[in-house]
C-alpha cells in the first residue's frame, strides 16, 4: 500500500475513534493518547513496531476529532473541560431553550472555520515568521505570563454590594465573589505545586499526574451541580437553519483565532484563558459569535499547539499532544509538516461530517433518560476513569480538586481561576522563585 493511502487510513481511523470518544463525558483525548504512547513504546524494539507515517496521522486525527466534537458533552451533558468554560455558559442557555442541537452545530461551524484559518492562513506563514517571533519573545515569557495572571484576577468583577444596609454585610456581599476567586486561584496553585514537585501518583503513570486534579476541578463539580439542580432539560428541537452568515463567521474567526492563537503559542495559557483575553480584546456580544468563536478558539488551541511542533525551524512543544509525540518522534522538516497539515484538513472534514449524527444520538439519549441520571452516569464514568488510570491516590487528588472546584459554584466566581493549578507554579518557576515556595510548602 502506498504511503498516501496509509496516511489517509490512519488519519481517518484516528478521527473516527476520537469523535466517538469525544461524546463520553469526562474523557480527555490525551488520556487515550497516553495509553497509545505506552503501547507504541512497548512495540518499538519488536517486529511489530509502528512506523511514524501510521501513528502521526492517527494522533493528528484524534486531536482534531476531539477538538471538534467534545462540545457535545460540554453543552448537552454538562461536563466541560477548561477550554469549554466559555462555550458552556451560552451553550447551556441554548440547551435550556430547547436549542442544544443548534448550539453544538454552531460550535462545529466555528471549528471548521478554525481549520480553514489554521491550514490556509497560519500554516503558510508559520515557517517564516514564527521562528523569528520565538527568538524575540522567549526571554520575556515569564512577565507575559504574570501579566495574564494579573489581568485574569483583576477582571473578576464584584457581583453584589450595590444595595443594602451599609456595613460589614454589604462589604461581604461585594467581596465574596472576589475573595472566592482569589481563594480558588491560590488553593489550586498550591495543589499544582504539590503535584508538579512531588506528585503522589505512581511514576508509572507520571504523564497523567495532573489529570485527576483537572477532573476534580472542572468535571466533577459540574456533574454534582446537575445532579442536585431542580431544573429539567426541555425537549430538544433540531434546527433547520443555524442563522449564520459570512459576517458572523469572519467575526468569530477574528475573536476565536486570537484567543486560540494566544493559548497555543504561549506556554501554560490554556484555551479558557485565551478565550477570556480575546473576549475582552474584541468585545463581541452576539451569542452566535460568542459560541462560534469559542469553537474556533478551541480548535486552534488544541490543533494549533500540536502543529507548532512540526513547523520547520520552530519545533515548539506546546500542549499535551506535542509532548507525547516528542517522546516518540522528532519532526524531520517540511515533509512531516505537509503530512500533518494534510492530516488536519482531512480530519477536520471527517469530524465535521460526524458532528450532526453524533449530536442527534446524544440528544435522543438525553430525551429518553432523565438529565440527572445522565449526570450520575457521567460522574461514575469519570470516577472509574480516574481510578483505572491513577489508582486510589488519583481519586483522592480528584476529591481535593473537587473541594476547590466547588468554590466558584457556591460563590458565583469564575471557574477559570481553577487554572491556577498550572499558571501559578509555572509562572513562579519561570521567574526563579519557585524553589522558595516549594521550600515553604516543605516539598524540597
VMD Tcl script that draws the C-alpha trace (Angstrom):
set ca {
  {0.00 0.00 0.00}
  {1.36 3.44 -0.92}
  {2.28 5.93 1.85}
  {-0.63 8.19 0.75}
  {-3.23 5.54 1.46}
  {-1.55 4.57 4.72}
  {-1.69 8.18 5.92}
  {-5.30 8.57 4.76}
  {-6.46 5.40 6.50}
  {-4.56 6.26 9.68}
  {-5.94 9.78 9.99}
  {-9.46 8.55 9.19}
  {-9.28 5.83 11.86}
  {-7.91 8.23 14.47}
  {-10.59 10.83 13.68}
  {-13.49 8.38 13.85}
  {-12.20 6.90 17.12}
  {-11.75 10.26 18.86}
  {-15.06 11.59 17.51}
  {-16.91 8.75 19.21}
  {-14.84 9.01 22.38}
  {-15.47 12.77 22.50}
  {-19.15 12.05 23.23}
  {-18.22 10.34 26.52}
  {-18.35 12.92 29.34}
  {-15.20 13.47 31.36}
  {-12.87 11.60 28.99}
  {-9.97 13.59 27.54}
  {-8.24 12.60 24.32}
  {-4.83 12.96 25.99}
  {-5.71 10.11 28.36}
  {-6.30 7.81 25.39}
  {-3.21 9.10 23.57}
  {-1.13 8.49 26.69}
  {-2.12 4.81 26.64}
  {-1.30 4.67 22.91}
  {2.14 6.16 23.53}
  {2.90 3.46 26.09}
  {1.81 0.79 23.60}
  {3.90 2.25 20.75}
  {6.97 2.47 23.00}
  {6.48 -1.15 24.10}
  {6.41 -2.31 20.47}
  {9.33 -0.13 19.36}
  {12.03 -2.79 19.63}
  {9.89 -5.65 18.30}
  {8.86 -6.89 14.86}
  {5.52 -5.14 15.35}
  {6.98 -1.62 15.63}
  {4.54 1.01 14.32}
  {6.04 3.40 11.72}
  {5.72 7.17 12.10}
  {3.58 7.58 8.98}
  {0.94 5.47 10.79}
  {0.87 6.85 14.33}
  {1.50 10.55 13.46}
  {-1.60 10.92 11.20}
  {-3.67 8.79 13.60}
  {-2.81 11.01 16.58}
  {-3.39 14.13 14.50}
  {-6.84 12.84 13.63}
  {-7.53 12.07 17.29}
  {-6.71 15.62 18.38}
  {-8.73 17.18 15.55}
  {-11.76 14.94 16.13}
  {-11.76 15.57 19.84}
  {-11.28 19.35 19.44}
  {-14.27 19.44 17.10}
  {-16.70 17.14 18.92}
  {-16.02 17.46 22.63}
  {-18.52 20.33 22.54}
  {-21.27 17.67 22.57}
  {-20.80 16.55 26.20}
  {-19.80 20.08 27.24}
  {-23.12 21.53 26.11}
  {-25.53 18.58 26.27}
  {-24.19 16.53 29.19}
  {-22.62 19.24 31.33}
  {-19.05 18.01 31.89}
  {-16.80 20.62 30.23}
  {-13.04 20.81 30.38}
  {-11.28 24.12 30.96}
  {-11.23 25.07 27.27}
  {-15.02 24.77 27.11}
  {-15.76 27.07 30.04}
  {-16.86 29.97 27.84}
  {-18.74 27.75 25.41}
  {-20.80 26.16 28.14}
  {-22.44 29.29 29.54}
  {-24.30 30.33 26.36}
  {-24.39 26.69 25.25}
  {-26.32 25.73 28.39}
  {-28.63 28.66 27.66}
  {-29.35 27.16 24.24}
  {-29.90 23.76 25.84}
  {-32.45 25.07 28.34}
  {-34.26 26.80 25.48}
  {-34.54 23.50 23.59}
  {-31.85 24.56 21.10}
  {-28.97 22.33 22.17}
  {-28.59 20.92 18.64}
  {-28.24 24.42 17.24}
  {-25.66 25.39 19.87}
  {-23.43 22.38 19.18}
  {-23.65 22.79 15.40}
  {-22.75 26.48 15.61}
  {-19.64 25.48 17.55}
  {-18.87 22.86 14.88}
  {-19.04 25.52 12.17}
  {-16.58 27.51 14.28}
  {-14.26 24.51 14.45}
  {-14.38 24.08 10.68}
  {-13.69 27.81 10.21}
  {-10.76 27.42 12.60}
  {-9.43 24.56 10.46}
  {-9.56 26.74 7.33}
  {-7.84 29.58 9.17}
  {-5.13 27.31 10.56}
  {-4.35 25.41 7.35}
  {-4.86 28.18 4.77}
  {-3.71 31.31 6.65}
  {-1.48 30.42 9.59}
  {0.34 27.38 8.17}
  {1.84 29.11 5.05}
  {3.18 31.98 7.18}
  {4.31 29.98 10.21}
  {7.72 28.71 8.95}
  {8.80 32.21 8.02}
  {7.55 34.34 10.92}
  {7.09 32.15 14.00}
  {10.79 31.20 14.47}
  {11.68 34.91 14.42}
  {8.98 35.83 16.94}
  {10.05 32.96 19.17}
  {13.61 34.27 19.26}
  {12.34 37.71 20.23}
  {9.84 36.59 22.88}
  {11.47 33.58 24.52}
  {13.26 35.73 27.12}
  {10.05 37.55 28.06}
  {7.61 34.71 28.61}
  {7.74 34.94 32.41}
  {6.47 38.50 32.72}
  {3.91 37.97 29.94}
  {2.52 35.09 32.00}
  {2.38 37.25 35.14}
  {0.52 39.97 33.26}
  {-2.04 37.42 32.07}
  {-2.49 36.15 35.65}
  {-2.89 39.69 36.97}
  {-5.49 40.57 34.35}
  {-7.40 37.34 34.98}
  {-7.63 38.04 38.72}
  {-8.40 41.74 38.38}
  {-11.16 41.12 35.84}
  {-13.15 39.14 38.45}
  {-15.79 41.82 38.98}
  {-17.99 42.21 42.11}
  {-21.48 40.83 41.55}
  {-23.18 42.31 44.61}
  {-22.95 45.13 47.15}
  {-24.93 47.74 45.20}
  {-27.86 47.81 47.60}
  {-28.50 47.13 51.25}
  {-27.63 48.46 54.67}
  {-24.09 49.81 54.87}
  {-21.63 47.91 56.98}
  {-19.92 44.53 57.05}
  {-22.87 42.74 55.45}
  {-22.69 44.99 52.39}
  {-18.89 44.70 52.33}
  {-19.13 40.91 52.42}
  {-21.78 40.91 49.69}
  {-19.49 42.93 47.42}
  {-16.34 40.97 48.13}
  {-17.49 37.37 48.49}
  {-17.11 36.51 44.78}
  {-13.74 38.28 44.58}
  {-12.41 36.53 47.67}
  {-13.74 33.20 46.42}
  {-11.99 33.75 43.09}
  {-8.69 34.59 44.78}
  {-9.02 31.65 47.17}
  {-9.75 29.31 44.26}
  {-6.73 30.51 42.31}
  {-4.23 30.26 45.16}
  {-5.55 26.97 46.57}
  {-5.40 25.46 43.08}
  {-1.90 26.91 42.73}
  {-0.75 25.23 45.97}
  {-2.19 21.93 44.73}
  {-0.30 22.46 41.47}
  {3.00 22.97 43.35}
  {2.47 19.65 45.15}
  {1.58 17.69 42.01}
  {4.33 19.17 39.85}
  {7.04 18.92 42.52}
  {6.31 15.75 44.47}
  {3.31 14.02 43.00}
  {1.86 11.10 44.99}
  {0.77 9.45 41.73}
  {2.81 6.39 40.74}
  {5.80 7.10 38.49}
  {4.46 4.56 36.01}
  {1.67 6.98 35.07}
  {3.57 10.18 35.80}
  {2.48 11.69 32.48}
  {-1.11 11.64 33.86}
  {-0.32 13.08 37.30}
  {-2.29 16.29 36.71}
  {-5.33 14.56 35.19}
  {-7.21 13.68 38.42}
  {-6.83 17.25 39.65}
  {-8.33 18.63 36.44}
  {-11.20 16.16 36.69}
  {-11.87 17.30 40.24}
  {-11.59 20.99 39.46}
  {-13.82 21.04 36.39}
  {-15.80 17.88 35.61}
  {-16.98 16.59 38.99}
  {-18.40 19.91 40.32}
  {-20.39 20.33 37.11}
  {-21.85 16.81 37.40}
  {-22.74 17.39 41.05}
  {-24.42 20.67 40.16}
  {-26.51 18.93 37.50}
  {-27.48 16.14 39.91}
  {-28.80 18.47 42.62}
  {-30.28 21.06 40.28}
  {-34.05 21.37 40.20}
  {-34.08 22.30 36.51}
  {-35.38 19.85 33.91}
  {-33.95 19.90 30.41}
  {-36.72 20.62 27.89}
  {-37.24 18.55 24.76}
  {-34.65 19.48 22.16}
  {-35.70 20.58 18.69}
  {-33.36 20.03 15.71}
  {-32.82 23.30 13.82}
  {-33.36 23.60 10.09}
  {-31.07 26.63 9.88}
  {-28.27 28.00 12.07}
  {-28.99 31.65 11.13}
  {-25.34 32.47 10.48}
  {-23.70 34.29 7.57}
  {-20.27 35.31 6.35}
  {-20.10 38.31 8.68}
  {-20.74 36.15 11.75}
  {-18.13 33.60 10.62}
  {-15.46 36.24 9.95}
  {-16.02 37.98 13.27}
  {-15.91 34.62 15.02}
  {-12.62 33.72 13.34}
  {-11.21 37.10 14.41}
  {-12.09 36.68 18.09}
  {-11.60 32.90 18.29}
  {-8.40 32.89 16.25}
  {-6.88 35.50 18.56}
  {-7.84 33.59 21.71}
  {-6.80 30.19 20.39}
  {-3.56 31.59 18.99}
  {-2.59 33.12 22.34}
  {-3.36 29.85 24.10}
  {-1.48 27.73 21.56}
  {1.63 29.91 21.38}
  {2.24 30.98 24.98}
  {3.20 28.26 27.49}
  {0.56 27.14 30.04}
  {-2.01 29.63 28.71}
  {-4.98 27.36 28.06}
  {-7.99 27.77 25.79}
  {-10.19 29.20 28.52}
  {-7.66 31.93 29.38}
  {-7.03 32.71 25.71}
  {-10.78 32.94 25.11}
  {-11.18 35.34 28.03}
  {-8.39 37.61 26.76}
  {-9.78 37.58 23.22}
  {-13.27 38.29 24.52}
  {-12.08 41.43 26.29}
  {-9.96 42.48 23.31}
  {-12.62 42.08 20.62}
  {-15.78 42.83 22.65}
  {-18.07 40.59 20.58}
  {-21.55 40.49 22.14}
  {-23.60 38.40 19.71}
  {-24.28 34.96 21.25}
  {-23.74 33.24 17.92}
  {-20.35 34.88 17.53}
  {-19.56 34.03 21.13}
  {-20.33 30.31 20.69}
  {-18.79 30.02 17.23}
  {-15.72 31.99 18.28}
  {-15.11 29.53 21.09}
  {-15.35 26.70 18.56}
  {-12.62 28.46 16.55}
  {-10.57 29.12 19.69}
  {-10.79 25.55 20.97}
  {-9.79 24.09 17.60}
  {-6.80 26.40 17.15}
  {-5.73 25.90 20.76}
  {-5.55 22.10 20.59}
  {-4.67 21.56 16.93}
  {-2.51 24.69 16.56}
  {-0.43 23.82 19.62}
  {0.12 20.36 18.13}
  {1.03 21.82 14.72}
  {3.72 24.09 16.24}
  {5.85 21.01 16.95}
  {6.15 20.36 13.19}
  {6.75 23.93 11.94}
  {10.22 23.88 10.29}
  {12.72 25.89 12.30}
  {10.39 26.21 15.30}
  {9.56 22.79 16.83}
  {7.75 24.31 19.82}
  {6.37 21.85 22.35}
  {3.04 23.27 23.45}
  {0.22 21.15 24.85}
  {-0.05 17.52 25.87}
  {-0.27 16.14 22.33}
  {3.05 17.66 21.31}
  {4.74 16.40 24.49}
  {3.58 12.86 23.80}
  {4.73 12.93 20.18}
  {8.10 14.33 21.29}
  {8.62 11.14 23.32}
  {8.11 9.05 20.17}
  {9.41 11.05 17.25}
  {11.45 14.11 16.27}
  {9.96 16.05 13.29}
  {12.14 15.80 10.17}
  {11.34 19.01 8.28}
  {8.88 20.06 5.59}
  {7.77 16.54 4.66}
  {6.35 15.91 8.12}
  {4.89 19.43 8.23}
  {2.95 18.93 4.99}
  {1.78 15.49 6.12}
  {0.42 16.96 9.37}
  {-1.33 19.81 7.52}
  {-2.95 17.36 5.13}
  {-4.00 15.18 8.06}
  {-5.56 18.19 9.80}
  {-7.55 19.06 6.67}
  {-8.85 15.50 6.18}
  {-9.63 15.02 9.87}
  {-11.48 18.36 10.03}
  {-13.77 17.33 7.18}
  {-14.47 13.88 8.64}
  {-15.14 15.15 12.18}
  {-17.42 17.93 10.94}
  {-19.49 15.40 8.97}
  {-19.76 13.24 12.10}
  {-20.93 16.14 14.26}
  {-24.59 16.10 13.22}
  {-25.33 12.35 13.54}
  {-23.48 12.04 16.86}
  {-25.27 15.11 18.24}
  {-28.63 13.58 17.27}
  {-27.67 10.32 19.00}
  {-26.79 12.13 22.24}
  {-29.97 14.22 22.04}
  {-32.08 11.08 21.71}
  {-30.24 9.71 24.71}
  {-30.98 12.70 26.97}
  {-34.58 12.82 25.70}
  {-35.05 9.22 26.75}
  {-33.25 9.34 30.10}
  {-33.51 11.82 32.97}
  {-30.81 14.51 32.84}
  {-29.88 13.92 36.49}
  {-29.45 10.20 35.80}
  {-27.24 11.03 32.82}
  {-25.11 13.25 35.06}
  {-24.89 10.43 37.62}
  {-23.67 8.02 34.94}
  {-21.20 10.65 33.73}
  {-19.87 11.04 37.27}
  {-19.49 7.26 37.58}
  {-17.56 7.12 34.29}
  {-15.27 9.90 35.48}
  {-14.52 8.17 38.80}
  {-13.85 4.82 37.11}
  {-11.52 6.52 34.62}
  {-9.55 8.27 37.38}
  {-9.17 5.07 39.44}
  {-8.24 3.00 36.36}
  {-5.50 5.40 35.27}
  {-4.08 6.76 38.53}
  {-5.43 4.43 41.23}
  {-6.98 5.37 44.58}
  {-4.34 8.04 45.06}
  {-5.63 9.78 41.94}
  {-9.18 9.58 43.28}
  {-8.05 11.30 46.50}
  {-6.43 14.06 44.41}
  {-9.66 14.39 42.44}
  {-11.62 14.79 45.69}
  {-9.26 17.56 46.84}
  {-9.66 19.23 43.44}
  {-13.43 18.90 43.75}
  {-13.39 20.81 47.03}
  {-11.53 23.65 45.32}
  {-13.65 23.44 42.18}
  {-16.86 23.81 44.20}
  {-15.84 27.25 45.48}
  {-16.77 29.02 42.19}
  {-20.03 27.05 42.09}
  {-21.01 28.03 45.63}
  {-19.94 31.69 45.49}
  {-20.57 32.53 41.83}
  {-16.97 33.34 40.94}
  {-15.16 32.43 37.73}
  {-14.29 28.77 37.23}
  {-11.30 29.85 35.19}
  {-9.48 30.61 38.46}
  {-9.05 26.86 38.91}
  {-6.32 27.10 36.26}
  {-4.10 28.47 38.98}
  {-3.08 24.81 39.32}
  {-0.79 25.34 36.31}
  {-0.45 29.11 35.99}
  {0.89 29.84 39.47}
  {3.61 27.15 39.80}
  {4.84 27.57 36.23}
  {4.95 31.38 36.50}
  {6.87 31.12 39.78}
  {9.34 28.61 38.34}
  {9.88 30.73 35.22}
  {10.57 33.78 37.41}
  {13.13 31.95 39.54}
  {11.43 31.82 42.93}
  {9.55 28.56 42.61}
  {12.10 26.89 44.93}
  {11.27 29.40 47.68}
  {7.61 28.41 47.63}
  {8.31 24.67 47.40}
  {10.60 25.04 50.40}
  {7.90 26.93 52.29}
  {5.47 24.10 51.47}
  {8.03 21.54 52.64}
  {8.37 19.92 49.21}
  {12.16 20.19 48.82}
}
mol new
graphics top color blue
foreach p $ca { graphics top sphere $p radius 0.5 }
foreach p [lrange $ca 0 end-1] q [lrange $ca 1 end] { graphics top cylinder $p $q radius 0.2 }
display resetview
